[in-house]
Amino acid sequence: MNQNPEQIARDEIDKQLLACGWVIQNKTQINLAAAIGVAVREYQTNVGPADYVLFVNQIPVGVIEAKRSELGQSLSMVEEQGEDYAKAKLKYLDNDPLPFVYLSTGDITKFTNYKDPKPRAREVFTFHRPETLGQWLKNEKSLRTGLLDIPELPIDRLRDCQIDTITNLEKSFKDFKPKSLVQMATGSGKTFTAITFIYRLLKFAKAKRVLFLVDTKNLGEQAEQEFMAYLPNDSNTKFTELYPVTRLKSSFIPQDNQVYISTIQRMYSILKGTELEERAEELNPYEFVPSKEPMPVVYNEKIPIEFFDFIVIDECHRSIYNLWRQVLDYFDAFQVGLTATPDNRTFMYFNQNVVSDYGYEKAVVDGVLVPYNVFVIDTKIQSEGGNIPIGEQVDKRERLTRKKFWETVDEDISYSGKQLDKDIVNPSTIRSIVKAVRDNLPNMFPDRFDEHGNFEVPKMLIFAKSDSHAEDIIDIVREEFGEENKFCKKITYQSTEDPKSILSQFRNEYYPRVAVTVDMIATGTDIRPLEVLLFMRDVKSKSYYEQMKGRGTRTCTLEELRKTGTPTAKYNKDHFVIIDAIGVEKSQKTDSRPLEKAPGVALKDVLGNIAMGNRSEEMLTTLANRLIRLDRQINPKEKEKFAELANGLEIKQVVQKLLQAYDPDVIQNLEFRIQNDLKGQAPAVIELAIETEHRTIIEQAVAVLHNPDLRNYIIDVRKKYDQIIDTLNIDEVTNMGWVKDVAEQAQSIVTAFETWVANNQDEALALQIFYGEPYRRRELTYKMIRDLYEKLVLEQPTLNAPKLWDAYAELEDNQDKDKLVKRMPRTEKPKKDLVLLVSVIRKALKIDEYLTAYDKTVDRNFQEWIFKKNAGQHNTFTEEQMQWLRMIKDYIANSFHLDTEDFELNPFNAHGGLGKFYQLFGNQYIEIIEELNEVLAA
């Protein structure tokens, strides 16, 4: 108690040294034979006492300079002091300078190896083990010295982009840069490139171990296959026969391999000392929202920080942040990131050291990848939504069992296109899209007819929103194409058939022609004969979307195309087609997921975090609270099913274990018991024992949640009655065509409309008002807009208001894409034609820079008006007055103008009409009406 900062730092250093296998001794009680590694405190040198001198096999090898925690930000200022102690003569010994120097506060530790050509301090997670320093001392060259021995790259069998990448990367290694980023377009051979430089690191730099880190089991399996198939260009022996490769499938880490393939979530669980179900590796951890304070990684003696010399991170733009970054921070290793789609965080993480920037455009120019064309399909319901009136009987469907039952709608239901296939399923929408695809594929691929005139559907991949959505798509695809089961298959982790087997068939055989996936083959899967991507789900991440598009970019020769399932092909694969049936090409994309979690983590994300090793108090407590609510909601039969999957435990018992894991009383009793049992032991030993037993309690609390069937059941049983099947609203395709054609058509529509506006500005009073002075806008009435609309319909029947909105939107999106402009998402398209007309008139006359729904313009102007009224005072209007002002705002948004006689109509009449309005606003009532008529239309 009452320790000074230096003593606190040394206690933490002692704890870390013990964990890393060192024995700590005072200078008055030295016994160098006590262990392989001995750290002696305050050992005397000819320049003063060193805080710690490290001995391995009784030979001095290094020093530790300890500083208080506050000096962590300025450790570089004491590097010279540490070096002086390393060069000093130790008492009783005629030693050479010691090569290994640590500067540490207990929180921050920096290490310098003076055997390196250009010794440079680097931050490390903790101290190296004594066996490691002993081996480094014996080695003729350090790893960084060995990097200088890597010879010039033989270029046989390598593409130019691969030669440039490896050459630049090896230069980065020789400059001893700790992190390097390789950007190579999907399909340009990233993994082959990585295996090539890994081979050279093992052979020439004498690297001991390399970790190839992925974020899904699928990518790990593919990487393993590529290592097994790799034949070096300077040897006739396969890679795996020269250097043992293992893919980690459990917590066991073999010591005698040289390449280790692992998911980042498995490596996290290994470092945490916990087990991980193999199925937990099937889901990309990037999809989970992480906790703000993830359970920290602690030192694991089975896999010390120096276990790997190099870490190669595949798809590094995705899963190396937040919770998962701890895995990379733990190891003292060079890091190489591989990605086709880096974002700003990726560049920053790798210190902006980009050794290759071989993007998609360059790869297409070089003929390494093929370009693509975009064909769009828009439908009415996806654009405008749908309505189910009260009293209608509808199907509802359990998500888990897909069992249907009838139910009468007890309130009007209005849904938007974004709710489709989540809350609402409209089979007509799916059918309309599938029919449009079926009818247009022969025009897209006119060479795919056999000698009997039968069209051969090119290999097509459909991206669905969920497994339930995928099931709906499959049924309708088979029906509309008039084909059998094997024609269209689902490839997701939820497939009842082996997904890898189906994927292999899709890649190499005639059937299936069409594959439907949610996420399994969204990234990192090589399917060369794939020629069509149909997007029926939107994607908000720019990099994820680029990865999904990358499934179609692979080149494929005519021979290969015919061999792998498209025998009618007459040419090499020279392009692929994206069919955009959801607006994915136009939707706003973000560079990356936010670093902080969103308020209110979804239950799926909570369970996902726990399954992948997150043991934070926040996660466990959050889950306990969700399970308490679930226990109140589900029926007895569902509770029995829960217990069956939870090894006999009821929900309340699982909750109790989760809450006890961080219960202060439980932890305090644990501390008292261990302190009594280990009385007289060093504080660091006692603290380590307490920490170990507390981790055991936490692991016991989450043990049942390792079962993926239980986790899926918890998610499904809570939302089992989510989906309504809408069979009332028949959907229809409203727009269809190639993007280039669509853009030209949009420009034609806009030009025709703006010509009409210019020709009619003197005749149409409503247009005169828009051209006139602001006060004239008070005369903009519903009748004037109606007259204008009727005139437009009469004279230009093809220029209806919804079509005009879509045309302006198309041109805006293309312009923004060309300029790489980022702006707020466009307001939703108004449903009323007259409101739509005013919106496009304002755009045509350049009153609004961007296409904006007129009712949203009114909302914005109303907020600004209220803000001005409240300036300098608080709440100018009462709540009841604000209610009336909002009613006026909504009325003007739809009717464009308010007169005193309109107070006889709803909604005003129902609340007391003009008399009530006068009572609330007094003699100002006319002024308020006139002012709102003017400012809201501005």
N, C-alpha and C positions, 0 to 999 in steps of 0.2 A: 504494500500500500504506500501511497504518497511517493511513488518513484519519480525521479526526474526524467525528462524526455530521452536522454541517452540510455538510461537503464531500461526504459520501455522498449526502445529500438533493439537493444541487445537481447532482451527476452524473446522478442519476435524472431530475431536472427537465430537464436539458439533453437527455437522450436522448428524452424525451417531446416536447419542443419541436421537435427535429429531425424526428421522425416526423410531427409535425403541420404541417410546412412552414415552420418558422421558421428563420432564420439567426441564430446566436448570436455576439455580438461583445463584446470587452472595451471598457471605456470609453476606453482609450487608442488603440484602432484602429477607430473608428466609421466605417462607410460605409453610410449609410442607403439609398443607391441600389443596394446589392448584391442586394436581393431585395424582394418585396412586403412581407414581414414580417421585421422585425429585432428581436431581443431583446438589449438592451444590459445587460450586468452592471454592478452598482454605480454606476448613473448618479446623479450628484449632484443633489440637490434642496435647497430652502432649509430643509428639516427633516432633512437628512442623506441619505446614499446609499441609494437604493432597490435592493433585491436585483436586480430586473430591471425595465426600462422597455420596454414593447412599442410599436414603431412600425409603422404600416401606410402604405405609400406615402409614407414619410418624415414622417408625422404621428403624434405620440404619442397612443396610444389607451388604454393601461392599464398596470398594474403587477402584478408577482408578488412577494408576500412569502414568502420561503422559510424553512421551519423544519425542525428536525431531526425524525426520525421519531417520537420519543417524545412529541412535542407534538401528535400527530394527534388525541388525545382531547380536546384543549383549544384547537382552532383558533379557536373562537368568541371566545376571550379576546384574540386579536390582530387581530380584525376592525377595531377602531378604528385600529390602527397602519397597516393596509393602506389604510384610507380617508384617513388623514392624508397618506400618500405620494401618493395619487391627487389630493388637493386641493392639493398643494404646487406651487410653481413650479419647473420644471426649469431647470437651468443653461443659459444662452444663449437660453432661450425664454420668451416671455410667453404661456404656455398657459392655457387654461381647465381646470377640473378634469377629470381623465380618467375616463371612465365605467366602464371594465372593470377589476375588481380580482380577482385570484386569491390565495388562501392555499394553500400547498402544502408537503407534506413529501416529495413524490415518490411516496409510497404513497397519500396522501389529498389530494385537491385540492377546494377549495370556490371557487365563483365567485359574484360579485355584479355585477349590471348596474345601475348607478346611473341609467340612463335609464328604469327601471321606476317605476311610481307609488309602490310601497312596496318599495324595494330589499331583497331578502332573499337571504342566502347559500344556495346549494344545492350539494350534492356532485356533482361531474362525474367521468367516467371519466378524462379527460385534458384537455388544453387545446384551445380552438377554433382553427380555422385562421385565418391572417391575413386571407384573402379574406372570411371570415364577419364578423370584427370590422369590417372596412372597410365592408361592406354595412350592418351594424347601425348604424354611425356615420352613414351617409348617410340611413337611414330616418328619416322624420319621427317615427314612433312605434315603440316596441318592441312585441314580440308581446304582452306582458302589458298594455301600454297599449291595444292594439287590442282585447283581450278586453272592455274596458269599453265599447266601441262597439257590441257586439252588441245589436240592438234586441229589443223584446218579440216573443215567438213568435206567429206566426199559427196558429190552431188548426184551420184547415180540414183535413179528411181525417185528422185525428189522433184516436186514442182518448184518453180521459182519462188512462190510465196513461202513455201516451207524452208527453202534454203535461206531466204532473208530472215525469217523468224528465228531459226536456230542460230544463225550467225550473230544476229543482234542480241539474242538471249545470252549466248556464251560470252559475248563482250560485256554484258551487264554483270554476269557472274564474276568475270575477271576484274571488274571494277568494284566487286564486293558489295553490290547493291542488294539489300535484303529482300526486296519485293520487285517482281517484274510482272507486267500485264501483257498477255498475248491476245490480241483481238484478231480472230480469223472467222470469216463468214461460215455459217453452217454449211457443211458439205465440202469444205475446202481441205479437210484432213487434219483437224485439230488434234485428235487422239493419236493418229499416226505420227504427227510431228512431236507430240509429247513423248511417245515411247522412244522415238529416235534420240531426243536429247537426254532422256533418262538412261538409255543404254550407254551413251557417251559419258555421262556423269559417273556411272558405276564402273565403266571400263578404264577411263583415263584419269578421272579425279579421285578414284577410289572411294566414292561415297559408300557409306555403310548401309544405310536404309533410306528408302524413298516411300512416302505416303501418297497414294493417288486418291484424292478425296472427292466424293460425289455426294449428291443429296437424295438420290432415290436408288432403290435396289436394282431397278431396271437399268440405270446407267452403269451401275457397278458390274452387272452381269455382262453388259456390252463391252466395257473396258477390259474385263477379264478375257473375253473371247479375242479381243484385238491383241492383247499381250501374247496370248497363246499362238496366234497366227503370225506374229511378227518375225520376219527373218532379216537380221542385220545385213547391210550391204557389204560388210567386210568379213562375213562369216557364213558358213553353210549350216550352222547350228541355230535352232530356234531360240528366241529370247528366253523362254521359260526353262530351257535346258541349260542355259548359261547362268541365269540368275533366278532363283526360286521366287515365284509370285504366289501370294495367298490373298483370297478375298475373305475378310473377316465376317463371320456369321454368328459369333457368340462373343462372350466377354474374354475368351481365351486369346492370348497374344503369343504366337510362336516366336521364339527368339532368333531362329536360324534362317529366316527369309530375308530377301533384300528389297522386294517391292510388296507393299501392302495396299490393298484396295478396300476402302471402307466408306460407308455413308457418314456424313458429319454427325448425324444423330446417334449412330452406333458408337462413334469415337467419343462423343460427349458422355454417353452412358458408361463406357469403359472407364473414362477418367473419373466419373462419379462413383464407380464401383457398383453399378446397378445393372440388372439384366434388361434386355430390350427384345421384345417380340420381333421376329423377322418381318411380320406383316406391317409393323410400325414404320418400316423403311420404304414401304410402297408409296407413301404419301410424301409429296414435296413439302419440307418444313417451311418453305417460303410462303406457303398458303396459310400458315397459322399466324395468328396475332400474338406476339410474344409478350411476356410480362415485363413491366417496367424494371423490376428488380429480380432477375432470374437467379435461381439457386447457383451460387458460384462454384466453379470447378476448384477442386482442391488437389494437392499433390498426390500422385499415385505411384508408389515405388515400383509397381510392375511395368510401368511405362513412363520412365523419367523424361524430363524435358528434352534431353539430348538423344532420345530414342531414334528420331528421324533427322537426317541431314537436310532433306528437301521435302517440301510438301507441294504437290501439284493439285490445284483446286479446279475441278471441272465445273462449268456453268457458274463461275465465280461471281456473276452479277446477282445471284439469287440469295444464297443461304449462308452468307458469312457475316451477318450483322447481328446485333442484339445478342440474344441468348447464345447463338452458335459461334459468335466470334471468339468466345472464350477458348474454344478448341485450338484456334490458330494462335491466340495469345499465349497459350500454354507452352508450345514447343519452341525450342531454340533451333530454328531451321530456316533456310531460305524458302521463300514462298513464290510460286509461279501461278498466276491466275490465267485460266483459259475461258474465253467467252466470245460469242459472236456479237453480243449486244451489250456493251458496257454502258453504265449510266454514270452520273456525276459522282455518286458514292464510290463506285468501283474505281474510277480514276484516282480519287482521293485516297482510298484505302491502299492502293498500290503505289502511292507516292508519285503519281503521274509519270511513272517510268514505263511508258508504252514501247515495247520492243517490236511490236507488230501491229499495224492498223489496216489489216487486209479485210476491208468491208465487202458487203454484198455487191456493190456497184463494180468494184475492181475485179471481183471474182467473175462477174458476168462478162466484163470486157475481155478477160483472159480466157473465157470459155470453160472455166472451172465449174461454174454454176449456170443454170438457165434462167432467163427472165420470166416474168409472169404478166398476164393480163387480168383485169378485174371485170367481172360481170355482176351487175347488181340486180336484186329482186326486192322490190318493196311491196308490202301488202297493206291493205286498208286498216285492219285491226292492229297490226304492229305499230302503225303510225298514229291512229286515232283512238285505239282502245275499244272497249265494248261495254254493253250494259245488259244486266239481267234484272228484269223488273220483279218487284215483290209478288209473292204468290206463285211464281213458277216452280215447278218441280225439276230438280237438277240431280245429276249424278254427283256423288262425292266419292273420293277414293283414298283408301289408306295407302300411305307411301310404302310402308314396310311390306304389306301383303298384296297391294294393288287390288284388294277386294273392294267392290263397288256397292253402294247402297243409295236409295233414293232419299231426298230430303227437300222439303219445301222452303224456299227462300223467304225469310221473315223480314227482309228489308231490301230496298233497291241496292244492287251491287254495280258499281262502276269500276272498271279496271283499265289500267294503262297497258301499253304494249310491253313495258318493262316487267309487268307481273306475270306475263305469259310463261307457262311451264314451271312456275314456282307455286304461286297461290292459285292460279287459274290455268287450266289446260284447255286449249281450243284445238281440237283435232283438225278443224278446217284450215287453220293457219299452216300447220305442218303439211297438210295435203296440198294446199295451194302452192307452196314452195317446191315440194317434191315433184308435182306435175310440171311446174315451170322448168325445173332442172331436166326432167326426163325429155320434155319436148325440145329443149334447146341444145342438149348434148350433141345430137347429130349435126347441127349447124356449126358447133365449135370444133368437132372432129370429123369432117366430111370424108376422111380417108378410112374410117373404121367400119366399113361394110364388108361382109364376107361375100363369097361367090354366089350365095343365095339371096343376097340383098338384106341380110339380117345385120342390124347395128350391134357392134360390140362396145359395151359401156367401158370406158377407160377406168383404170383403178382410181377410186374416189374415196377420200377420207372426209367424214362429216364430224365436226366438233359440236357436241351437244352440251347443254347446260348442266345436266345431272344424269345419273343412271336411269332415273325414271323417265326423263325426257328422251334418253337414248332408246329405251324400250319402245316408246311411242313412235319414234322415227323409224326404227327397224320394221315394225309392223306395217307402217304406211309405205315405206320404200319397197318392201317385198310385194305388196298389193299393187301399187301403181306401176311398177316395172313388170308385173306379171311373172315374178320369178319365185324360185324355191328358197328354202331356209339358207342354204349355203351361199346364196348370192350376196346376202348382206348379214354381217356379223358384228357383234359388239366386242370391242377390245378395251376393257377397263379392268381394274383390279377387282371389281365386283362380278366379273363374268363367272358363270357357273362352269364353263369350259376353261381349260388352261389358257390364259391370255397369251402366253409366250408361244404356244402351239398355233393359235389363230394368227398371231402376228407373223410367224414364220410362213404360214400359208398365204397370207396377204402379200407378203414380200416376194414369194418364190413360185406360187402356183396360180392356176387360173381362177379358182374360187378361194376366198370371196372377192367379188368385184368391188364391193362397197364395204368399208369398215366405219363403224361409229365409235367414237371415243369421247371421254370427258377430259382426261388429263394424262392417261398413261403414255400415249405416243405424241403428246403435245411438244415434247422437246427431246433432243438427243437420240432420235431413232432414225436409222438410215433405211429409207424405202425408195429405192431408185425408180421403180416403174410407176410411182404415184404421179398422176397428171392433173388431178382435180382436188381442190380443197373447198369444201362447202362449210361456210361459217354459219351456224345456227345458234351461236352464243357470242356475246360481246366480250371483249377483253379490255380492261382498263390500264394494264401495264404495257407500256410501249415495248420494253425488252421482251416480255413474255409473248406478245403478239408477233414480234419479229422471229422468235424461236419457233412459234407455231407455223408461220409461213415457211420457215426453213425446211419443213418436212417435204416440200415439193421442189426444192431447188436443185436436187441432185441431177447430174447428167446421167443419161442412159443410152447406150448404143442401140441401134436397131436390132442387132443380134440378141443383146441382153433383154431388150424390151419384149421381143417375141418369146424368148426363153422363159421369162418370169411371168408370163400370163397374158400377154396381149398379142396373139399371133397375127391379127389383121394389120398391125402397124406396118407402115410403108416407109417411115423415115426415123432417123434418130430423134430422141426426145429433145426438142429445141426450145420448149417453153412449157409452162404449166398455167392452169387457170384457177383463179380464186373466184368463187361464187359467193358474193356477200349478200346474205339474206337477212341480216340483222343490223346493218349499218356499222359494222366493225371498222370499216375503212374511214368512216367519218367521225366516229365517237372520239371524245377527248381522251388522250392518253397521258399518263403521268410517267415521269422518268423512273420512279421506283416507289415501293411501298413506304409509308411514313415510318420514321424511326421510332416514334412513340406509339404505343397501342391506343386504339380508339376507346373512348369511354364505353363500358358495357361490352365485355368480351363475349362473343357467341359461345354457347355451350360446346359446339363442335371444336372451337379453338381451345377452350379450357381443357377438354379431354385430350386433344391433340398435343398440347404442351406437356401434359402429365405423361402421356404415353411415350413421348420422346425425351423424357428425363428431367423436365422442369419440376422442381420440388419446392418452389418458393411458397412462403406462407400465404401470399396473395392467391396463388392458383388453388391451393388445397382448401382454403377457406371459401373461396368463390364456389368451388365445386360442391362443398358441403352445403352451402346455402341453396344452390340449385337443386340438389337432391332432396333437401327438406321440402321444397315446393313441389317437386315431382311426387313425393310420397303422398301428398295431399290430393293430387290430381288423378292418379291412375287407380284402376280397379283391382280387386283382390287377385284375379287371374294374372294380371300383368305384374303384380308384386311377386307372385309365385315364380313367374318366368325370370324376374330379376334375380331372385335368390338362387334359382337353378344355375344361372350364369355366374353368380358371385360366390361360388363354392359354399352355398348354404347360408350366406350372410343376408340379412334383411337390409333394406335401405338405411334404417336407423342405425344399425350396427356399423355399416360402412361410414356413415356420417360421423359417428362417435370416434372412430379411429382417425379420420381426417382432422377433426377438431383437436384431438389429443396430441397430434403430432407437434403442434406449436403451443400447447397449453402451458402457460408460465408455471403453474403448480407442478405439472408433470416434469417439466425441465428442471425445476428447483429440486424436487425429490431425487431426480437422477443425479444431479450435481452433488448433493449431500452424500448419497450412497457411494458414489465413486471416490469422492474425497476421503471418506472413511476407509474404503477398501484399499486405497493407494496412499495412505498416510505416510509421509516421509519421502515420497517420490518427488522428482523435480516438477515444478509447476507446468512446464511444457508437456511432460508425460501425462499428467492428470488432465490437462486441457484437451490433449489429443484423444484420450480415452472417453471423455465426455462427448466430444464431437462425434466419435465413431459410434457410440451407443445411440446418440440422438439420431444419427443417420439411419440406424437400424430401425428405430421406431417409425421414422418417416417412410422407409421402404415397406415396412409391414402394413402401414396405412394405405398405401397405393397398390399393394400386391395384386388385388383382384382386378385392378384396372389395366393390368398387362393384357388381359383377355380382350382382343379386338371385338369379339362377338358381344361382350357386355357393353363396350363403349358404343358400338353401333346401335345396340338395343336402346340404350339410354337416349340417344339422339332421335331415333325413329319413333319410340313410344310417345315422346313428348310432342311430336308434330304429326301424328299419324293421320289426323283428319284435316290436313292442310289444303288439299287440292280439290277444287271445284271443276267439274268437267262442263265446259260451255258448249252445248250442242244447239244453242239458239241462234248465235251469230255466225253467219256464213262469211268466210273471209274471201278476198279476191286480190289478185295481183294488180297493183295500181301503176307500177313503173318497172321496166325491165330493159336491160341492154348493157352493152359494153360501156365502161366508164367514159371512154373518149366520146362515144356516141351520145351518152347521157349528158355530158358537159356541153356538147354542141347543141343538143336539143334544148337544154336549159337556157343557153345563150340566145337561141332563136326565140324562145317564149318571152324572155325578158326584153329583148329588143322590140318585139311586136307590141308588148304592153307599154313600154316607155314611149314608143311612137304614138300609140293611141292616146296616152296621157297628154303628150305634147299637142296633139291635134285637137284635143277636146278641152283644153284648159279654159277657153273662153266660154264654152257652152255649159260645162258642168259646174254648178255653183259650189259644190263641195270642194272641187279642185281649186276654184278661185279662192276659197277661204284658206286653203293650205298655202297658196302662193301669197296671200295678202298679209296685212299686219296682224300681230298676235290678237288684238282685241276682236277682230272679225271672227275668230274661231268660236266665239260664243254663239254664233249663228249656225254652227254645225249640228244639224238635227238628224234624228233617225230617218225622217222622210227624205232628206237630201241624200243621205248615203244609200237608202233604198232605191231612189231614182237613179243614182249613179250606177248602182249594181245592175239594175234592170237594163240600163243603156249598154253596159259592158256585155251582158249576156246576149242582148239583141244583136249588137254589132260584131262582137268577137266571141262567139259561143264556145270556142276551144280554150279561151283564156279564163277558166274558172278560178276562183280565189285559192282553193287548196293547191292547184297546179302551179299558180304563180308563187306561192310560198315555197314550194319544193324546188322550183327553178332558181329562185334567189338563194336558197340554202345551198344548193349544189354548187353554184358559182362562188359563193362565199367560202365554202369548205375548200374548194380547189385553190382559190387565191391564198388562203391562209396556209395551205400545205406547201405551196410554192415558196411563200415568204417565210416558212417555218414560224408562223405566228402562233403564240399561245394566248388564248383568251378564255373568259368564263364560258361555260356551256351555254348554248343557245336556249332561250326560253321555249317552253313547249308550244307546239303549234295550236293556235286557238281552234275551238270546235265550231264556232259560229262564222258563217261566211262573211257577214258584214264586218265583224271585228277583224277577220283575216284581210278583207279588202283595205281597210284603213291602215293595217300594218304594212301591206306591200306598197300602198300609195306613199306612205311616209318614207319607205326605203327608196322608192323610185325617185322621189323628190329630194332625196339626200337629207331629209330632216333627221333620220336615224342613220348612224354610220353602219350599224349592223342590224340585221333582220331581228326585230323585237316585237313580240306579241303586244298589240295595242293595250290590252288590259294590264299587262305588266308595266307598260309605260305609265299608265294612269296610277298604278300602285306606287311607282317610284316618285312621280310628281306629288302624290298625296303625302308621302313620307317627308319629302323636302318642304312642303307647305306647312305641315304640322311642326317640323323642326324650327322653321322660321318663326312661327307663331309663339313657340315656347322659348325663343331666344331671350335671355335676360331674366326669365322667370320660370317657375316650375309649374307644369301642368296647367296651361291656360284654360283647357276645357275639362269639364267633369267627365266621369266615366260614361254617364248617360248621354252627354253631348257627343262624346267620341263614338258611341254606338250609332248615333244618327249620321254623323259625318262619314263613317264607314259605309253605311247603307247608301248614302249619296254617291260615294266613290264607286261602289260596285254598280250602281245604276248607270252612271255616266260611262263606265267601262264598256257596257253592253248597249247603251242607247245613245251615247255621244253627247247628250244635252239634257238638262233638267229644267222644266218649267214648273211654276207653282201649281198648275192643274195636275201635274204628275203625282202630287202628293195624295191624290185620290186613289192611286193605284198601289198594288203591292210592291215592295214590302211596307211602304210608309203607312198605308191605310190601316193595316193591322196593328200599328203602334201609335195610333192617334192622329195621323194625317198632319195637314198643315197647321192645325190648331196647336198640336203638341209641339211641333217644330218652333212655332212662334213663342210658345210658353218657355221653351228652353233657351232661345237665342234673342228674344225680345226684338227691338227695332233693328237689330243687325241682321235679321233673317234674310232680307233681300240681298244685302251686301254679301253675305256668306254664299248664297246660291250663285250670284253672278261671278264672284271670285273663283269658286270651285269650277264653274263652267269654263272659265278662261284658263286657269293654271293647270287643270288636269289634262287638258287636250294639248298642252304645249309640247 
